[in-house]
Amino acid sequence: MPKGLQFLKDIPVIDVAATGVVAELQTVDDHEKGWSESTARRNDWTAGLVGLGAGAGVVALAATSEVTVPVGVVAATAGAAVIGTGDVVYQAFHEHWSEDIHDHGEVAGVLHGTGDVFSNTGEDLWNLGKGAGSAVGDAAKSLWKTAFG
């Protein structure tokens, strides 16, 4: 690799590509639900990039730490930061803030909307965990059945 492009080897290509794919799929979904394509793309890509930034921050923090942390722990923590932070931003863009403020007043409306954002994020993460647990369980059953009939 040319010396001027050495920095590219440190970019997590798969993470960036996966974020792009998810952002575009979400853009299509939001556009089908009535958002303008440009607004949907801007919001969904912003959520993805903020999530990637959070994950990069975790990795940078681990790299500068004097404590040795196993790479698997760093990767899992960075992955959780990417997904969790990205989903919080995504939910914040999709919250009906003006409706919350109209219904509850300014302070209570912002608090209500913030509660909705974190509640929806928690639900998303719970469903993601259930899906992952189910996939692991299905793989284990398949392996058992393959090995022992």
CYANA upper distance limits for C-alpha pairs under 8 A (distance plus 0.5 A):
  1 MET  CA      5 LEU  CA      7.09
  1 MET  CA      6 GLN  CA      6.92
  2 PRO  CA      6 GLN  CA      7.07
  5 LEU  CA      9 LYS  CA      8.45
  6 GLN  CA     10 ASP  CA      8.47
  7 PHE  CA     11 ILE  CA      7.88
 12 PRO  CA     16 VAL  CA      6.84
 13 VAL  CA     17 ALA  CA      6.50
 14 ILE  CA     18 ALA  CA      6.42
 15 ASP  CA     19 THR  CA      6.63
 15 ASP  CA     52 LEU  CA      8.38
 16 VAL  CA     20 GLY  CA      6.73
 16 VAL  CA     52 LEU  CA      8.09
 17 ALA  CA     21 VAL  CA      6.74
 18 ALA  CA     22 VAL  CA      6.66
 19 THR  CA     23 ALA  CA      6.46
 19 THR  CA     48 GLY  CA      6.30
 19 THR  CA     49 LEU  CA      8.14
 19 THR  CA     52 LEU  CA      8.36
 20 GLY  CA     24 GLU  CA      6.59
 20 GLY  CA     45 TRP  CA      7.84
 20 GLY  CA     48 GLY  CA      8.09
 21 VAL  CA     25 LEU  CA      6.67
 22 VAL  CA     26 GLN  CA      6.54
 23 ALA  CA     27 THR  CA      6.51
 23 ALA  CA     41 ARG  CA      7.79
 23 ALA  CA     44 ASP  CA      5.73
 23 ALA  CA     45 TRP  CA      5.86
 23 ALA  CA     48 GLY  CA      6.91
 24 GLU  CA     28 VAL  CA      6.80
 24 GLU  CA     41 ARG  CA      7.55
 24 GLU  CA     44 ASP  CA      8.12
 24 GLU  CA     45 TRP  CA      8.24
 25 LEU  CA     29 ASP  CA      6.87
 26 GLN  CA     30 ASP  CA      6.58
 26 GLN  CA     40 ALA  CA      8.42
 26 GLN  CA     44 ASP  CA      7.07
 27 THR  CA     31 HIS  CA      6.49
 27 THR  CA     37 GLU  CA      7.46
 27 THR  CA     40 ALA  CA      5.58
 27 THR  CA     41 ARG  CA      5.67
 27 THR  CA     44 ASP  CA      6.72
 28 VAL  CA     32 GLU  CA      6.64
 28 VAL  CA     37 GLU  CA      8.21
 28 VAL  CA     40 ALA  CA      8.42
 29 ASP  CA     33 LYS  CA      6.83
 30 ASP  CA     34 GLY  CA      7.02
 30 ASP  CA     35 TRP  CA      6.14
 30 ASP  CA     37 GLU  CA      8.42
 30 ASP  CA     40 ALA  CA      6.38
 31 HIS  CA     35 TRP  CA      5.16
 31 HIS  CA     36 SER  CA      6.31
 31 HIS  CA     37 GLU  CA      5.93
 31 HIS  CA     40 ALA  CA      6.82
 35 TRP  CA     39 THR  CA      7.11
 35 TRP  CA     40 ALA  CA      6.45
 36 SER  CA     40 ALA  CA      6.60
 37 GLU  CA     41 ARG  CA      6.49
 38 SER  CA     42 ARG  CA      6.51
 39 THR  CA     43 ASN  CA      6.56
 40 ALA  CA     44 ASP  CA      6.42
 41 ARG  CA     45 TRP  CA      6.31
 42 ARG  CA     46 THR  CA      6.46
 43 ASN  CA     47 ALA  CA      6.72
 43 ASN  CA     90 TYR  CA      7.70
 43 ASN  CA     93 PHE  CA      7.06
 44 ASP  CA     48 GLY  CA      6.80
 44 ASP  CA     90 TYR  CA      7.00
 45 TRP  CA     49 LEU  CA      6.54
 46 THR  CA     50 VAL  CA      6.51
 46 THR  CA     89 VAL  CA      8.47
 47 ALA  CA     51 GLY  CA      6.69
 47 ALA  CA     85 THR  CA      8.44
 47 ALA  CA     86 GLY  CA      5.34
 47 ALA  CA     87 ASP  CA      7.46
 47 ALA  CA     88 VAL  CA      8.49
 47 ALA  CA     89 VAL  CA      5.61
 47 ALA  CA     90 TYR  CA      5.68
 48 GLY  CA     52 LEU  CA      6.73
 48 GLY  CA     82 VAL  CA      8.38
 48 GLY  CA     86 GLY  CA      5.87
 49 LEU  CA     53 GLY  CA      6.60
 49 LEU  CA     86 GLY  CA      8.01
 50 VAL  CA     54 ALA  CA      6.76
 50 VAL  CA     82 VAL  CA      8.32
 50 VAL  CA     85 THR  CA      7.55
 50 VAL  CA     86 GLY  CA      6.47
 50 VAL  CA     89 VAL  CA      8.09
 51 GLY  CA     55 GLY  CA      6.85
 51 GLY  CA     81 ALA  CA      7.20
 51 GLY  CA     82 VAL  CA      4.58
 51 GLY  CA     83 ILE  CA      6.77
 51 GLY  CA     84 GLY  CA      7.84
 51 GLY  CA     85 THR  CA      5.52
 51 GLY  CA     86 GLY  CA      4.49
 51 GLY  CA     87 ASP  CA      8.20
 52 LEU  CA     56 ALA  CA      6.60
 52 LEU  CA     82 VAL  CA      5.75
 52 LEU  CA     86 GLY  CA      8.07
 53 GLY  CA     57 GLY  CA      6.55
 53 GLY  CA     82 VAL  CA      7.95
 54 ALA  CA     58 VAL  CA      6.92
 54 ALA  CA     78 ALA  CA      7.88
 54 ALA  CA     81 ALA  CA      6.21
 54 ALA  CA     82 VAL  CA      6.26
 54 ALA  CA     85 THR  CA      7.23
 55 GLY  CA     59 VAL  CA      6.93
 55 GLY  CA     77 THR  CA      8.28
 55 GLY  CA     78 ALA  CA      4.75
 55 GLY  CA     79 GLY  CA      6.71
 55 GLY  CA     80 ALA  CA      8.20
 55 GLY  CA     81 ALA  CA      5.69
 55 GLY  CA     82 VAL  CA      5.35
 56 ALA  CA     60 ALA  CA      6.57
 56 ALA  CA     78 ALA  CA      7.48
 57 GLY  CA     61 LEU  CA      6.50
 57 GLY  CA     78 ALA  CA      8.45
 58 VAL  CA     62 ALA  CA      6.67
 58 VAL  CA     74 VAL  CA      7.83
 58 VAL  CA     77 THR  CA      7.68
 58 VAL  CA     78 ALA  CA      5.91
 58 VAL  CA     81 ALA  CA      7.99
 59 VAL  CA     63 ALA  CA      6.61
 59 VAL  CA     74 VAL  CA      6.95
 59 VAL  CA     75 ALA  CA      8.16
 59 VAL  CA     78 ALA  CA      6.88
 60 ALA  CA     64 THR  CA      6.77
 61 LEU  CA     65 SER  CA      6.58
 62 ALA  CA     69 VAL  CA      7.59
 62 ALA  CA     74 VAL  CA      7.38
 69 VAL  CA     73 VAL  CA      7.28
 69 VAL  CA     74 VAL  CA      7.30
 70 PRO  CA     74 VAL  CA      7.03
 71 VAL  CA     75 ALA  CA      6.54
 72 GLY  CA     76 ALA  CA      6.53
 73 VAL  CA     77 THR  CA      6.49
 74 VAL  CA     78 ALA  CA      6.43
 75 ALA  CA     79 GLY  CA      6.46
 76 ALA  CA     80 ALA  CA      6.64
 77 THR  CA     81 ALA  CA      6.66
 78 ALA  CA     82 VAL  CA      6.65
 79 GLY  CA     83 ILE  CA      6.73
 80 ALA  CA     84 GLY  CA      6.24
 81 ALA  CA     85 THR  CA      6.09
 81 ALA  CA     86 GLY  CA      8.35
 82 VAL  CA     86 GLY  CA      6.25
 83 ILE  CA     87 ASP  CA      6.47
 84 GLY  CA     88 VAL  CA      6.74
 84 GLY  CA    121 THR  CA      7.85
 84 GLY  CA    125 LEU  CA      7.92
 85 THR  CA     89 VAL  CA      6.85
 86 GLY  CA     90 TYR  CA      6.57
 87 ASP  CA     91 GLN  CA      6.46
 87 ASP  CA    121 THR  CA      6.46
 87 ASP  CA    124 ASP  CA      8.47
 88 VAL  CA     92 ALA  CA      6.59
 88 VAL  CA    117 VAL  CA      6.93
 88 VAL  CA    118 PHE  CA      7.21
 88 VAL  CA    121 THR  CA      6.34
 89 VAL  CA     93 PHE  CA      6.81
 90 TYR  CA     94 HIS  CA      6.94
 91 GLN  CA     95 GLU  CA      6.53
 91 GLN  CA    117 VAL  CA      5.77
 91 GLN  CA    118 PHE  CA      8.44
 91 GLN  CA    120 ASN  CA      7.40
 91 GLN  CA    121 THR  CA      7.24
 92 ALA  CA    114 THR  CA      8.19
 92 ALA  CA    117 VAL  CA      6.17
 95 GLU  CA    113 GLY  CA      7.01
 95 GLU  CA    116 ASP  CA      7.89
 95 GLU  CA    117 VAL  CA      7.21
 96 HIS  CA    100 ASP  CA      6.78
 96 HIS  CA    113 GLY  CA      7.77
 97 TRP  CA    101 ILE  CA      6.64
 97 TRP  CA    109 GLY  CA      7.75
 97 TRP  CA    110 VAL  CA      7.46
 97 TRP  CA    113 GLY  CA      6.57
 98 SER  CA    102 HIS  CA      6.49
 99 GLU  CA    103 ASP  CA      6.54
100 ASP  CA    104 HIS  CA      6.37
100 ASP  CA    105 GLY  CA      8.01
100 ASP  CA    109 GLY  CA      5.01
100 ASP  CA    110 VAL  CA      7.37
100 ASP  CA    112 HIS  CA      7.12
100 ASP  CA    113 GLY  CA      6.58
101 ILE  CA    105 GLY  CA      5.23
101 ILE  CA    106 GLU  CA      5.44
101 ILE  CA    107 VAL  CA      8.06
101 ILE  CA    108 ALA  CA      7.66
101 ILE  CA    109 GLY  CA      4.48
101 ILE  CA    110 VAL  CA      6.89
102 HIS  CA    106 GLU  CA      8.06
102 HIS  CA    109 GLY  CA      7.72
103 ASP  CA    109 GLY  CA      7.43
104 HIS  CA    108 ALA  CA      5.89
104 HIS  CA    109 GLY  CA      5.19
104 HIS  CA    112 HIS  CA      8.28
105 GLY  CA    109 GLY  CA      5.75
106 GLU  CA    110 VAL  CA      6.67
107 VAL  CA    111 LEU  CA      6.73
108 ALA  CA    112 HIS  CA      6.39
109 GLY  CA    113 GLY  CA      6.51
110 VAL  CA    114 THR  CA      6.51
111 LEU  CA    115 GLY  CA      6.61
112 HIS  CA    116 ASP  CA      6.76
113 GLY  CA    117 VAL  CA      6.72
114 THR  CA    118 PHE  CA      6.86
115 GLY  CA    119 SER  CA      6.43
116 ASP  CA    120 ASN  CA      6.42
117 VAL  CA    121 THR  CA      6.61
118 PHE  CA    122 GLY  CA      6.49
119 SER  CA    123 GLU  CA      6.71
120 ASN  CA    124 ASP  CA      6.66
121 THR  CA    125 LEU  CA      6.67
122 GLY  CA    126 TRP  CA      6.52
123 GLU  CA    127 ASN  CA      6.63
124 ASP  CA    128 LEU  CA      6.59
125 LEU  CA    129 GLY  CA      6.59
126 TRP  CA    130 LYS  CA      6.68
127 ASN  CA    131 GLY  CA      6.59
128 LEU  CA    132 ALA  CA      6.65
129 GLY  CA    133 GLY  CA      6.47
130 LYS  CA    134 SER  CA      6.51
131 GLY  CA    135 ALA  CA      6.66
132 ALA  CA    136 VAL  CA      6.68
133 GLY  CA    137 GLY  CA      6.57
134 SER  CA    138 ASP  CA      6.50
135 ALA  CA    139 ALA  CA      6.61
136 VAL  CA    140 ALA  CA      6.66
137 GLY  CA    141 LYS  CA      6.71
138 ASP  CA    142 SER  CA      6.62
139 ALA  CA    143 LEU  CA      6.60
140 ALA  CA    144 TRP  CA      6.60
141 LYS  CA    145 LYS  CA      6.54
142 SER  CA    146 THR  CA      6.53
143 LEU  CA    147 ALA  CA      6.58
144 TRP  CA    148 PHE  CA      6.35
144 TRP  CA    149 GLY  CA      7.89
145 LYS  CA    149 GLY  CA      5.13
